[in-house]
Amino acid sequence: MSNSNPEFELKYNELDMIDVDYYIERARAERATYVANLFRKAFFKTSDKSGKARVSYKLQQSPAH
């Protein structure tokens, strides 16, 4: 049975402790990338002719009260 998980290497800081800050920053970057991709897929559509992105939905702002 093969393991499909990629190899995971621990990162250590200068005190020979696991570098938790590294993993926190890495998770933040991955989450930001994921959210940005969701936003692009939801609100922008790439034109087949020009390759430029355009807004695919009309976003209406509610009137100020």
Secondary structure as GFF3:
##gff-version 3
##sequence-region A 1 65
A	DSSP	alpha_helix	20	43	.	.	.	ID=ss1
A	DSSP	beta_strand	44	46	.	.	.	ID=ss2
A	DSSP	beta_strand	53	55	.	.	.	ID=ss3
###
